[in-house]
Structures are given as structure tokens and as C-alpha cells.
Amino acid sequence: MAQPGSSQERDGDGPEDRRSKKATKFHPSQARSNADFNASRPAYVLSGFDRALLKTGRKISFLERLPTSRVCVMCTNVPARVIPLPCGHVGCKRCVTRAFVRCRESSRRPVCPLHRVPLVNSGIQVVDNSRYLLKKTVLCMNFRLGCPYRLKLRHLNKHCDEQCKFTPVPCELCEEVIAECHFQQHSQQCPRRDPAKDLQH
């Protein structure tokens, strides 16, 4: 977990890393307000990554907005590899390929959807985007349930799979989704809990 001074945080990349070194822990009563604040963070769907968590199609919240040179101008996803376009934007392989196929079928020339600059299929280069992204600071996938941790994207999979105490657990009685660390307390206070069952023990 991204604890202060851990190996996860020692490979810092600048001021952003120093700001994120301290994984501040909040009181449970602050969880909702913090989750509301973090909900305003820029969130993106990642594509082309091998890591299980990054292949789910769920949006990942970054601490800071990513530059347009890292986001596909066509689908707004953030790919592991990008194709630079003449207008200065980038596209993912899937979208650029589709654009050329559609335009070839209609005898039209593909253009950037924002600047309308023509795209060319000669000299296309694929640029790695993953190194940059894996160094960026993100919020835990369970921040809406109160997890306060901020960590490098490269550590997100391990944190959520092995370390996060705010993993969502559905209550079988009321069907509300509860953080794992609060589930025992909820099970004792659930509005649909049958007190008569406790008297039988």
C-alpha cells in the first residue's frame, strides 16, 4: 500500500510524487465528503493494458487532468499506445483504423473530429503511452466507499486486489454495497436485520 516512504513512493517523478507520498487516513465520518470531492477528479477509461484491473472498462480517477496528447481524440479513452495525428491530437489504434476503413468505404478522406485536419496513412507511428501513465498518481478504485489512498497507477492493481480495506461487499439483506471494513458494523445495524434471530443464540 502506498505508505509514506514505501518502495512504491521512492521512485518519485517530481513534485506530484512528493505531494502524493503521504497517504492520509481519514475518519469514517469524513468518507462521504471526501468521496464527493474526489468525484470531481478527472476520470478516464484505459485501454490496451495487460493488468486485469485496467482492462475492466471502469473509469480511473487521476489526481490531475491528462494532456490531450495522451487521450484519444475520437473515443476519449486513454490507450497504452497512441498514434500522433497531424493536428497535434492523438488517436488509439482502434479508432484510427476505423476512421480509415469508414472513409475508404465512402470514398472520403478521414479527418480529425475536432480540427477537421486530414489524416494521412503514410508514415504512421505508434508511440508508447503506458510508461507515462503508470507513473501518474490515481485514486483508489474504491474512493467512493471511503478509501483515501492515492498511489501510482502501476500499483493500483495490487492495492485493490490485496490491500484495500474498502473493497465493496453487497449486503444480502438490504442489497446496499458496503465497504469491507465497515461491513461488520453494518450487519449489526442493517435496517432489514431481524432482531429475533439474535435472541435465538
Short mmCIF file of the C-alpha atoms (twelve columns), coordinates in Angstrom:
data_MODEL
# 
_entry.id   MODEL 
# 
loop_
_atom_site.group_PDB 
_atom_site.id 
_atom_site.type_symbol 
_atom_site.label_atom_id 
_atom_site.label_alt_id 
_atom_site.label_comp_id 
_atom_site.label_asym_id 
_atom_site.label_seq_id 
_atom_site.Cartn_x 
_atom_site.Cartn_y 
_atom_site.Cartn_z 
_atom_site.pdbx_PDB_model_num 
ATOM 1   C CA . MET A 1   0.000   0.000   0.000   1 
ATOM 2   C CA . ALA A 2   1.252   3.474   -0.750  1 
ATOM 3   C CA . GLN A 3   2.532   4.210   2.746   1 
ATOM 4   C CA . PRO A 4   4.927   7.146   3.289   1 
ATOM 5   C CA . GLY A 5   8.483   6.133   2.415   1 
ATOM 6   C CA . SER A 6   7.486   2.816   0.854   1 
ATOM 7   C CA . SER A 7   9.227   1.410   -2.214  1 
ATOM 8   C CA . GLN A 8   6.147   2.372   -4.190  1 
ATOM 9   C CA . GLU A 9   6.761   6.025   -3.485  1 
ATOM 10  C CA . ARG A 10  10.575  6.120   -3.505  1 
ATOM 11  C CA . ASP A 11  10.701  6.082   -7.320  1 
ATOM 12  C CA . GLY A 12  9.165   9.570   -7.418  1 
ATOM 13  C CA . ASP A 13  8.938   11.565  -10.598 1 
ATOM 14  C CA . GLY A 14  8.697   15.121  -9.348  1 
ATOM 15  C CA . PRO A 15  6.575   17.459  -7.218  1 
ATOM 16  C CA . GLU A 16  3.432   15.421  -7.850  1 
ATOM 17  C CA . ASP A 17  5.135   12.375  -6.323  1 
ATOM 18  C CA . ARG A 18  6.232   14.290  -3.260  1 
ATOM 19  C CA . ARG A 19  2.687   15.548  -2.769  1 
ATOM 20  C CA . SER A 20  1.295   12.026  -3.019  1 
ATOM 21  C CA . LYS A 21  3.834   10.349  -0.722  1 
ATOM 22  C CA . LYS A 22  1.676   10.837  2.317   1 
ATOM 23  C CA . ALA A 23  -1.349  8.530   2.241   1 
ATOM 24  C CA . THR A 24  -3.581  10.483  4.565   1 
ATOM 25  C CA . LYS A 25  -6.091  8.453   6.564   1 
ATOM 26  C CA . PHE A 26  -9.473  9.989   7.221   1 
ATOM 27  C CA . HIS A 27  -12.037 9.442   9.925   1 
ATOM 28  C CA . PRO A 28  -15.018 7.346   8.679   1 
ATOM 29  C CA . SER A 29  -17.364 10.304  9.211   1 
ATOM 30  C CA . GLN A 30  -15.403 12.189  6.555   1 
ATOM 31  C CA . ALA A 31  -15.667 9.419   3.978   1 
ATOM 32  C CA . ARG A 32  -18.730 10.768  2.179   1 
ATOM 33  C CA . SER A 33  -17.498 14.362  1.897   1 
ATOM 34  C CA . ASN A 34  -14.085 13.188  0.688   1 
ATOM 35  C CA . ALA A 35  -15.709 10.874  -1.849  1 
ATOM 36  C CA . ASP A 36  -17.823 13.763  -3.150  1 
ATOM 37  C CA . PHE A 37  -14.718 15.929  -3.501  1 
ATOM 38  C CA . ASN A 38  -12.749 13.192  -5.258  1 
ATOM 39  C CA . ALA A 39  -15.655 12.538  -7.623  1 
ATOM 40  C CA . SER A 40  -14.726 15.802  -9.344  1 
ATOM 41  C CA . ARG A 41  -11.299 14.440  -10.247 1 
ATOM 42  C CA . PRO A 42  -10.734 13.764  -13.970 1 
ATOM 43  C CA . ALA A 43  -11.570 10.128  -14.782 1 
ATOM 44  C CA . TYR A 44  -10.675 8.085   -17.851 1 
ATOM 45  C CA . VAL A 45  -11.215 4.626   -19.308 1 
ATOM 46  C CA . LEU A 46  -7.872  2.997   -20.086 1 
ATOM 47  C CA . SER A 47  -7.320  0.582   -22.967 1 
ATOM 48  C CA . GLY A 48  -4.570  -1.711  -24.216 1 
ATOM 49  C CA . PHE A 49  -3.150  -2.576  -20.782 1 
ATOM 50  C CA . ASP A 50  -2.402  -6.149  -19.687 1 
ATOM 51  C CA . ARG A 51  -3.162  -5.612  -15.999 1 
ATOM 52  C CA . ALA A 52  -6.510  -7.098  -15.026 1 
ATOM 53  C CA . LEU A 53  -7.923  -4.042  -13.253 1 
ATOM 54  C CA . LEU A 54  -7.067  -1.752  -16.153 1 
ATOM 55  C CA . LYS A 55  -8.963  -3.966  -18.608 1 
ATOM 56  C CA . THR A 56  -12.355 -3.726  -16.902 1 
ATOM 57  C CA . GLY A 57  -13.575 -0.629  -18.728 1 
ATOM 58  C CA . ARG A 58  -14.127 1.156   -15.410 1 
ATOM 59  C CA . LYS A 59  -13.093 4.786   -15.191 1 
ATOM 60  C CA . ILE A 60  -9.963  5.521   -13.192 1 
ATOM 61  C CA . SER A 61  -9.684  8.882   -11.434 1 
ATOM 62  C CA . PHE A 62  -6.380  10.700  -11.838 1 
ATOM 63  C CA . LEU A 63  -5.141  13.361  -9.461  1 
ATOM 64  C CA . GLU A 64  -4.571  15.740  -12.369 1 
ATOM 65  C CA . ARG A 65  -6.108  16.079  -15.819 1 
ATOM 66  C CA . LEU A 66  -4.143  14.340  -18.568 1 
ATOM 67  C CA . PRO A 67  -2.905  16.403  -21.527 1 
ATOM 68  C CA . THR A 68  -4.711  15.937  -24.848 1 
ATOM 69  C CA . SER A 69  -1.564  14.292  -26.221 1 
ATOM 70  C CA . ARG A 70  -2.373  11.284  -24.004 1 
ATOM 71  C CA . VAL A 71  -6.110  10.924  -24.729 1 
ATOM 72  C CA . CYS A 72  -7.670  9.534   -27.918 1 
ATOM 73  C CA . VAL A 73  -9.443  12.430  -29.634 1 
ATOM 74  C CA . MET A 74  -12.064 10.069  -31.087 1 
ATOM 75  C CA . CYS A 75  -13.216 7.852   -28.200 1 
ATOM 76  C CA . THR A 76  -11.698 9.861   -25.284 1 
ATOM 77  C CA . ASN A 77  -10.201 6.664   -23.850 1 
ATOM 78  C CA . VAL A 78  -6.572  6.633   -22.720 1 
ATOM 79  C CA . PRO A 79  -4.669  3.950   -24.660 1 
ATOM 80  C CA . ALA A 80  -1.411  2.263   -23.709 1 
ATOM 81  C CA . ARG A 81  -0.145  3.228   -27.173 1 
ATOM 82  C CA . VAL A 82  -1.154  6.258   -29.212 1 
ATOM 83  C CA . ILE A 83  -0.911  7.321   -32.846 1 
ATOM 84  C CA . PRO A 84  0.060   11.004  -33.228 1 
ATOM 85  C CA . LEU A 85  -2.154  12.871  -35.719 1 
ATOM 86  C CA . PRO A 86  -1.100  15.781  -37.981 1 
ATOM 87  C CA . CYS A 87  -3.273  18.210  -35.997 1 
ATOM 88  C CA . GLY A 88  -1.380  17.519  -32.758 1 
ATOM 89  C CA . HIS A 89  -4.014  15.254  -31.223 1 
ATOM 90  C CA . VAL A 90  -3.583  11.504  -30.824 1 
ATOM 91  C CA . GLY A 91  -5.782  8.514   -31.539 1 
ATOM 92  C CA . CYS A 92  -5.857  4.907   -30.430 1 
ATOM 93  C CA . LYS A 93  -5.142  2.196   -32.997 1 
ATOM 94  C CA . ARG A 94  -8.760  1.025   -32.967 1 
ATOM 95  C CA . CYS A 95  -10.244 4.445   -33.714 1 
ATOM 96  C CA . VAL A 96  -7.685  5.444   -36.347 1 
ATOM 97  C CA . THR A 97  -8.128  2.122   -38.151 1 
ATOM 98  C CA . ARG A 98  -11.915 2.520   -38.090 1 
ATOM 99  C CA . ALA A 99  -11.663 6.063   -39.439 1 
ATOM 100 C CA . PHE A 100 -9.646  4.934   -42.457 1 
ATOM 101 C CA . VAL A 101 -11.917 1.943   -43.115 1 
ATOM 102 C CA . ARG A 102 -15.111 4.034   -42.959 1 
ATOM 103 C CA . CYS A 103 -13.714 6.726   -45.210 1 
ATOM 104 C CA . ARG A 104 -12.339 4.236   -47.705 1 
ATOM 105 C CA . GLU A 105 -15.780 2.681   -47.996 1 
ATOM 106 C CA . SER A 106 -17.395 6.083   -48.586 1 
ATOM 107 C CA . SER A 107 -14.572 7.473   -50.753 1 
ATOM 108 C CA . ARG A 108 -13.968 10.271  -48.265 1 
ATOM 109 C CA . ARG A 109 -10.760 11.373  -46.613 1 
ATOM 110 C CA . PRO A 110 -10.531 10.861  -42.819 1 
ATOM 111 C CA . VAL A 111 -10.158 13.991  -40.710 1 
ATOM 112 C CA . CYS A 112 -9.605  14.878  -37.060 1 
ATOM 113 C CA . PRO A 113 -13.087 15.157  -35.471 1 
ATOM 114 C CA . LEU A 114 -12.116 18.394  -33.699 1 
ATOM 115 C CA . HIS A 115 -9.863  20.323  -36.078 1 
ATOM 116 C CA . ARG A 116 -11.037 18.676  -39.312 1 
ATOM 117 C CA . VAL A 117 -7.388  18.323  -40.345 1 
ATOM 118 C CA . PRO A 118 -6.972  15.473  -42.872 1 
ATOM 119 C CA . LEU A 119 -5.360  12.284  -41.572 1 
ATOM 120 C CA . VAL A 120 -2.705  10.523  -43.609 1 
ATOM 121 C CA . ASN A 121 -1.929  6.806   -43.502 1 
ATOM 122 C CA . SER A 122 1.667   7.182   -44.656 1 
ATOM 123 C CA . GLY A 123 4.374   7.310   -42.025 1 
ATOM 124 C CA . ILE A 124 2.028   6.437   -39.160 1 
ATOM 125 C CA . GLN A 125 3.894   5.893   -35.897 1 
ATOM 126 C CA . VAL A 126 2.723   4.154   -32.753 1 
ATOM 127 C CA . VAL A 127 4.050   5.794   -29.581 1 
ATOM 128 C CA . ASP A 128 4.184   4.166   -26.140 1 
ATOM 129 C CA . ASN A 129 1.879   5.918   -23.691 1 
ATOM 130 C CA . SER A 130 2.000   3.387   -20.854 1 
ATOM 131 C CA . ARG A 131 5.256   4.460   -19.176 1 
ATOM 132 C CA . TYR A 132 3.954   7.966   -18.709 1 
ATOM 133 C CA . LEU A 133 0.579   6.771   -17.425 1 
ATOM 134 C CA . LEU A 134 1.912   4.166   -14.992 1 
ATOM 135 C CA . LYS A 135 3.839   6.935   -13.207 1 
ATOM 136 C CA . LYS A 136 0.784   9.136   -12.729 1 
ATOM 137 C CA . THR A 137 -0.989  9.374   -9.376  1 
ATOM 138 C CA . VAL A 138 -4.524  7.991   -9.227  1 
ATOM 139 C CA . LEU A 139 -7.226  7.458   -6.623  1 
ATOM 140 C CA . CYS A 140 -8.116  4.011   -5.356  1 
ATOM 141 C CA . MET A 141 -10.974 2.442   -7.323  1 
ATOM 142 C CA . ASN A 142 -12.895 2.309   -4.036  1 
ATOM 143 C CA . PHE A 143 -12.606 6.014   -3.199  1 
ATOM 144 C CA . ARG A 144 -16.396 6.400   -3.337  1 
ATOM 145 C CA . LEU A 145 -16.630 3.966   -0.419  1 
ATOM 146 C CA . GLY A 146 -14.116 5.987   1.566   1 
ATOM 147 C CA . CYS A 147 -10.649 4.689   0.644   1 
ATOM 148 C CA . PRO A 148 -8.294  7.675   0.993   1 
ATOM 149 C CA . TYR A 149 -5.264  6.199   -0.765  1 
ATOM 150 C CA . ARG A 150 -3.561  7.883   -3.698  1 
ATOM 151 C CA . LEU A 151 -0.902  5.893   -5.488  1 
ATOM 152 C CA . LYS A 152 0.896   5.384   -8.769  1 
ATOM 153 C CA . LEU A 153 -1.207  3.729   -11.463 1 
ATOM 154 C CA . ARG A 154 1.359   0.924   -11.618 1 
ATOM 155 C CA . HIS A 155 0.459   -0.048  -8.029  1 
ATOM 156 C CA . LEU A 156 -3.325  0.222   -8.360  1 
ATOM 157 C CA . ASN A 157 -3.942  -3.416  -9.270  1 
ATOM 158 C CA . LYS A 158 -2.061  -4.776  -6.253  1 
ATOM 159 C CA . HIS A 159 -3.605  -2.269  -3.866  1 
ATOM 160 C CA . CYS A 160 -7.185  -3.070  -4.894  1 
ATOM 161 C CA . ASP A 161 -6.639  -6.842  -5.078  1 
ATOM 162 C CA . GLU A 162 -4.595  -7.385  -1.919  1 
ATOM 163 C CA . GLN A 163 -4.507  -4.345  0.344   1 
ATOM 164 C CA . CYS A 164 -7.598  -2.154  0.118   1 
ATOM 165 C CA . LYS A 165 -9.914  -2.420  3.123   1 
ATOM 166 C CA . PHE A 166 -12.727 -0.644  1.294   1 
ATOM 167 C CA . THR A 167 -13.485 -3.440  -1.167  1 
ATOM 168 C CA . PRO A 168 -17.237 -3.327  -1.964  1 
ATOM 169 C CA . VAL A 169 -19.346 -6.044  -0.318  1 
ATOM 170 C CA . PRO A 170 -23.100 -6.290  -1.053  1 
ATOM 171 C CA . CYS A 171 -25.416 -6.741  1.931   1 
ATOM 172 C CA . GLU A 172 -27.707 -9.714  1.322   1 
ATOM 173 C CA . LEU A 173 -30.463 -8.131  3.410   1 
ATOM 174 C CA . CYS A 174 -30.758 -4.578  2.085   1 
ATOM 175 C CA . GLU A 175 -28.640 -5.010  -1.076  1 
ATOM 176 C CA . GLU A 176 -26.638 -1.898  -0.217  1 
ATOM 177 C CA . VAL A 177 -22.957 -2.014  -1.167  1 
ATOM 178 C CA . ILE A 178 -20.762 -1.568  1.913   1 
ATOM 179 C CA . ALA A 179 -17.004 -1.156  2.317   1 
ATOM 180 C CA . GLU A 180 -15.460 -4.354  3.670   1 
ATOM 181 C CA . CYS A 181 -14.018 -2.555  6.700   1 
ATOM 182 C CA . HIS A 182 -17.491 -1.272  7.651   1 
ATOM 183 C CA . PHE A 183 -19.438 -4.408  6.828   1 
ATOM 184 C CA . GLN A 184 -19.464 -5.921  10.318  1 
ATOM 185 C CA . GLN A 185 -20.866 -2.720  11.797  1 
ATOM 186 C CA . HIS A 186 -23.465 -2.508  9.019   1 
ATOM 187 C CA . SER A 187 -24.548 -6.122  9.524   1 
ATOM 188 C CA . GLN A 188 -25.375 -5.273  13.146  1 
ATOM 189 C CA . GLN A 189 -27.275 -2.100  12.224  1 
ATOM 190 C CA . CYS A 190 -28.857 -3.063  8.897   1 
ATOM 191 C CA . PRO A 191 -32.476 -1.793  8.849   1 
ATOM 192 C CA . ARG A 192 -33.613 -5.136  7.426   1 
ATOM 193 C CA . ARG A 193 -31.877 -7.204  10.068  1 
ATOM 194 C CA . ASP A 194 -34.198 -9.468  12.078  1 
ATOM 195 C CA . PRO A 195 -33.548 -8.883  15.826  1 
ATOM 196 C CA . ALA A 196 -35.463 -12.089 16.630  1 
ATOM 197 C CA . LYS A 197 -32.641 -14.155 15.161  1 
ATOM 198 C CA . ASP A 198 -30.216 -12.709 17.711  1 
ATOM 199 C CA . LEU A 199 -32.451 -13.891 20.561  1 
ATOM 200 C CA . GLN A 200 -32.182 -17.460 19.307  1 
ATOM 201 C CA . HIS A 201 -28.444 -17.556 20.025  1 
# 
